[in-house]
Amino acid sequence: MKKRLPKIVYWVATLWLALGMASTGIVQLLRIEEETSFIIDLGYPEYILTLLGVTKLLGVVAILIPRFPVVKEWAYAGFTFMMLAAVYSHIAAGRPGEVFPALLLVVLTSLSWYFRPATRRMAVTV
């Protein structure tokens, strides 16, 4: 069981991360009215939704497909920066109570990255 636990944690965290990023990315690309007004209320222009949606969907593809460990590292970094920026935006806009979803995605990103199998890591040569 000890050998399987990291694999289970990896896949649970990765699938929840992928679901969260894909669903919000789709909502942003479709420019659902609630999401659009939410982003504008945070002080961002409406066109940022396209950038966020596309990068989230590309990141989901990158972390789910096998191989390409360098692309995976960039996707994990991008998710981390994006969600930390979301946390900061909520706090700066005076909405600290709305940081939970972004913090959850930061935790899922960290768990997925930390527990990823050796086949999904970059080879370290010394």
C-alpha positions as CSV (number, residue, x, y, z in Angstrom):
1,M,0.0,0.0,0.0
2,K,2.9,2.4,0.7
3,K,4.1,2.1,-2.8
4,R,0.7,2.8,-4.3
5,L,-0.2,5.8,-2.1
6,P,1.9,8.3,-4.0
7,K,0.4,7.2,-7.3
8,I,-3.1,7.5,-5.8
9,V,-2.4,10.9,-4.4
10,Y,-0.9,12.0,-7.8
11,W,-3.8,10.9,-9.9
12,V,-6.5,12.2,-7.5
13,A,-4.8,15.6,-7.2
14,T,-4.0,15.7,-11.0
15,L,-7.6,14.8,-12.1
16,W,-9.2,17.3,-9.7
17,L,-6.7,19.9,-10.8
18,A,-7.4,19.2,-14.5
19,L,-11.2,19.3,-13.8
20,G,-10.9,22.6,-12.0
21,M,-8.6,24.3,-14.6
22,A,-10.6,22.9,-17.6
23,S,-14.0,23.9,-16.3
24,T,-12.9,27.4,-15.4
25,G,-11.0,27.7,-18.7
26,I,-14.1,26.7,-20.6
27,V,-16.2,29.2,-18.7
28,Q,-13.7,31.9,-19.4
29,L,-13.5,31.1,-23.1
30,L,-17.3,31.1,-23.4
31,R,-17.4,34.4,-21.5
32,I,-20.2,33.4,-19.2
33,E,-21.8,36.6,-17.9
34,E,-21.0,35.9,-14.3
35,E,-17.4,35.2,-15.0
36,T,-17.1,38.3,-17.2
37,S,-18.5,40.6,-14.6
38,F,-16.4,39.0,-11.9
39,I,-13.2,39.6,-13.8
40,I,-14.2,43.2,-14.6
41,D,-15.0,43.8,-10.9
42,L,-11.5,42.6,-10.1
43,G,-10.2,45.4,-12.3
44,Y,-9.1,43.3,-15.4
45,P,-10.1,43.9,-19.0
46,E,-12.6,41.5,-20.5
47,Y,-10.1,40.2,-23.1
48,I,-8.0,38.6,-20.4
49,L,-10.6,35.8,-20.3
50,T,-9.4,34.5,-23.6
51,L,-5.8,34.4,-22.4
52,L,-6.7,32.7,-19.2
53,G,-9.0,30.2,-20.8
54,V,-6.6,29.1,-23.5
55,T,-3.6,28.8,-21.2
56,K,-5.6,26.8,-18.7
57,L,-6.7,24.3,-21.3
58,L,-3.2,24.0,-22.8
59,G,-1.9,23.4,-19.3
60,V,-4.4,20.7,-18.7
61,V,-3.4,18.9,-21.9
62,A,0.3,19.3,-20.9
63,I,-0.1,17.7,-17.5
64,L,-2.3,14.8,-18.6
65,I,-0.4,13.6,-21.7
66,P,2.6,11.3,-21.2
67,R,6.1,12.5,-21.9
68,F,7.2,16.1,-22.5
69,P,8.5,16.7,-18.9
70,V,9.8,20.2,-19.7
71,V,6.4,21.3,-20.9
72,K,4.8,19.8,-17.8
73,E,7.1,21.8,-15.6
74,W,6.1,25.0,-17.4
75,A,2.4,24.0,-17.0
76,Y,2.8,23.4,-13.3
77,A,4.7,26.7,-12.9
78,G,2.0,28.6,-15.0
79,F,-0.8,27.1,-12.9
80,T,1.0,28.1,-9.7
81,F,1.6,31.7,-10.9
82,M,-1.9,32.1,-12.2
83,M,-3.6,30.9,-9.0
84,L,-1.2,32.9,-6.8
85,A,-2.1,36.0,-8.9
86,A,-5.8,35.1,-8.4
87,V,-5.3,35.0,-4.6
88,Y,-3.5,38.3,-4.7
89,S,-6.2,39.9,-6.9
90,H,-9.0,38.9,-4.6
91,I,-7.1,40.2,-1.6
92,A,-6.2,43.5,-3.4
93,A,-9.8,44.0,-4.5
94,G,-11.0,43.7,-0.9
95,R,-12.5,40.2,-1.4
96,P,-10.3,38.0,0.8
97,G,-13.2,35.6,1.4
98,E,-13.1,34.5,-2.2
99,V,-9.5,33.1,-2.2
100,F,-10.4,29.5,-1.3
101,P,-10.9,28.2,-4.9
102,A,-7.6,29.6,-6.0
103,L,-5.8,28.3,-2.9
104,L,-7.3,24.9,-3.5
105,L,-6.0,24.8,-7.0
106,V,-2.5,25.9,-5.7
107,V,-2.6,23.0,-3.3
108,L,-3.7,20.5,-6.0
109,T,-1.0,21.8,-8.3
110,S,1.6,21.3,-5.6
111,L,0.4,17.8,-4.8
112,S,0.3,16.8,-8.4
113,W,3.8,18.2,-9.0
114,Y,5.3,16.6,-5.9
115,F,3.8,13.1,-6.4
116,R,4.3,12.9,-10.1
117,P,5.8,9.6,-11.2
118,A,9.4,9.4,-12.4
119,T,8.2,9.0,-16.0
120,R,6.7,12.4,-15.8
121,R,9.8,14.2,-14.3
122,M,12.7,15.8,-16.1
123,A,15.8,13.7,-16.1
124,V,18.5,15.1,-13.9
125,T,22.1,14.6,-15.2
126,V,25.1,15.3,-13.0
